[in-house]
Amino acid sequence: MKKSFLFISCEEAKHICDKTQYGEATSWERIKLALRLSWCRVTRAYSNKNNKLTDAIEHLEIDCLKNDERHKIKQQFEEELTKHQYNQ
């Protein structure tokens, strides 16, 4: 079967969808994806889930430990571990 330059497979559409999420898709890829999305409900569902996941990740408020805080906790843990080993 001859590969069409305009119509893409579902797997290729998913790959382009992922690239689009990160701003790495070319204009031509986005056009082919839009065409696929217009008629393929499987690809459309994948794209919707991908968009929801991206939105959820972007709106998370995560407070991570700073390196010095992490180092302090590690040091305290090692001290407690050493005390526990000597007490046995």
Sequence and secondary structure as in RCSB ss.txt:
>XXXX:A:sequence
MKKSFLFISCEEAKHICDKTQYGEATSWERIKLALRLSWCRVTRAYSNKNNKLTDAIEHLEIDCLKNDERHKIKQ
QFEEELTKHQYNQ
>XXXX:A:secstr
    SS   HHHHHHHHHHHHTT   HHHHHHHHHHHHH HHHHHHHHHHHHHHHHHHT       HHHHHHHHH
HHHHHHHHHHHH 
